[in-house]
Amino acid sequence: MARIGTIDRTTSESSVHVRLDLDGQGHSSVATGVGFYDHMLGTLAKHSLIDLDVETTGDLHVDSHHVVEDTAIAIGQALAQALGDKAGIQRFGDAVVALDEALAQAVVDVAGRCYFSCTGEPEGQQYALIEGSGVPFAGSMTCHVFESLAMNAGLCLHVRLLAGRDPHHIIEAQFKAVARALRTAVAADPRIAGVVPSTKGSL
């Protein structure tokens, strides 16, 4: 069966449409009005091999927070929908990714239980503003995106920055590490086809 998730989420602050395919080739079409975020979500798709379509409008006249957060929530919900009962997946994924001086690690457990940890960012990273088309992306939003994703997808997700100086490099390494860990975790394991990878029998 196709592992596809489609979510439409509307609040007084934003309107989000997300469609993703876990068995894609990493294609993406992303438009949120926050240029750097669009780039990071495209990077997430490319390196996870998850096809991702995102269209978000919202109160960017306030700032980027609501648009960024609500998009991450919808992506997490679409991921949970696409995973279904999680039968036959590898479940765990671990990746370490370098981008110049930045080095990030991500570990994923598609556990059905929500937990998130983000450590290692240098002091001041949260105040960085990454310019791009539209509204800037705040460094503080990076871990918030991953937290929103994990809480809505039912993931245990640990993201650790092992090294890094440039705010852009740090964020991109984090997104790439999460993407590569997700790629492994949601991939099918032919040895357990149709079996949920848990001693409990459900995730």
N, C-alpha and C positions, 0 to 999 in steps of 0.2 A: 504494500500500500504506500501511496505517496505520503511523505512526511512533510506536510505543508501546514503552516499556521497563518491565519489572517485575522487581524484585530483592527477594529475601528473604535477609537476612544475619543470622546468629546467631553470637555468640561468648559467652564466659563473662561478658562485661561488658554486652552489650546484645543486643536482638533488634529488627531493623529490617525493616519492609515499606515499599517504595516502588513507586508506579506513576505514570508520567508520560506525557503525550501532547504531543508537540512541536507538533501542529497543533490545540491547544485554544483556549480563550478566556480563560485565566488563572484558572480555577476552582481552588480548593485546599481540602483537608481535612488539617490538620496537627495531630498530637498527639505531642509529645516529652516533656512534663513540664517543659520550660523555656519559660516563657511568652513571653519576648522573642524567643527563637529561632523559636518557632511564628509569631510576628508577622512576622519577617524572611523566613521561607520562604514565607509567604503573600504577602508583598510581592514576592519573587522570582517567584512564579507570576503574580501580577497583571500585572506590568510586562514579563514575557517572553512572555506569552500561552501559557505552558506549563501545561497542567492538571497538578496535582501532588497526589497523595495520599501522606501519610506517617504511619506509626504506629510509634513507637519506645518501647520500655521498656528500662530499664537501671539501673545502679547509681548512681542519683541520691543515695543516702545517702553516697557518696564525694564526688562533685561532679558538675558537668555535662559535664566534658571528654569522657568516653567516649561519652555519648549524642550530643553535638553532633558529634564527629568521625565516629563510625560512621554517623550519618545522612548526613553530607556524602559519605562514601565511597560509600554505597549510591545516593545521588542521582547521583553521577558515573558509577557503573556503569550505572545505568538510562539515563542520557543517552547513553552510548556505545552501548548496546544499541539504543536508539531511532534513533540516527543511521545505524546500519548501515554501508554502504559510503560514505556521505556524498555520493552522486551527486546533482547538481542543487541543492546548497545554495549559499548566497552565500559561506560559509566565514568571511569577516571581518566583525567588528562593532566599532563604536566609539561610545561614548556619554559625555557629560558631563552630570551631574545635580546640581542645586542643591537643598538643603533648608535654608532660612533661611541661616545663616552658613556652612554646610558646602557644599563643592563637591568632587565626586569624579568621576574619569574611569576608565573601564574599556575595555580593548581586548582583543578575543578573536580568536584564529585557531584554527579547528577543524582543527588541523594533523595530528592523530594523534601528535604529539610533545609530550611533557609539559614545560611550563616555567611557572614562576610567579614574579611579582615583585609585592611590595606595599611602597609607599613613601609617605612624607609624613605619617604619623600623628604627632601631637604627643607628646612625652615624657609619660608617665603614662597615655596612652590604654589601654595594655595592662593597666593595673591597675584600670580602671573596671569596676564591677559594675552591670549594668543590671537593676534589680529588675523583677519581674513575677510572675505566678502561678508556683508551683513554685520551682525553683532559679534563682538569678541567672545571667545570661549574662556571662561575662568578656570584656572588650574584647580581650584577647589571642587570643581564639578566632576573631575575625572573619577575619583573614588565614589562619588555620589552616583554616577552613571552605573558603575559596576555593582554597587549596592542595590540600586533599583532593579537592575537586570537579575541579580541573584535572588532577590526577595520575590520577584514575580515569576521566575522560571523554576523555582525550587532547587536552587543550586547551593552547594557549599563552595565558596570561592575565596581563595587566598591570593592576594596580589602583593608582591614584595618588590620594592625597588632596591636593587643591590648596589647600583652606582648610577651617577648622573649629575649633570650640571645645567645643561640647557633645557629650559622648560618644555620646548617643543619636542626635543628628543626623548625626554622622560615620558611624556604622555604617549607619544607614538610607540615607544618600546612597550609600555604597559598594554596598550590596545593590541599590539601584535602578539604579545605573550598570551593574553586572554584568548585571542582568536585561535592560536595554535593549540592551546590546551582544550578549547571547546571542540576543535576539529577532531581531536583524538577521542574525547569523551562521548560525543554523540555518534561516532562512527559505528557501523554494524560490525559485530564480531561473529563470523560465520560458524564458529564452534558452539555458540549458544543461541542459535537462531530460534526466535520465539520464546526464549526463556528470560525472565527478569533477573538481572545480575544482583541478587540479594538473597541472603539466607532466610529473610522474612517472606520472600515471595512477592513483594511489592515495593515500589519506590515512590 
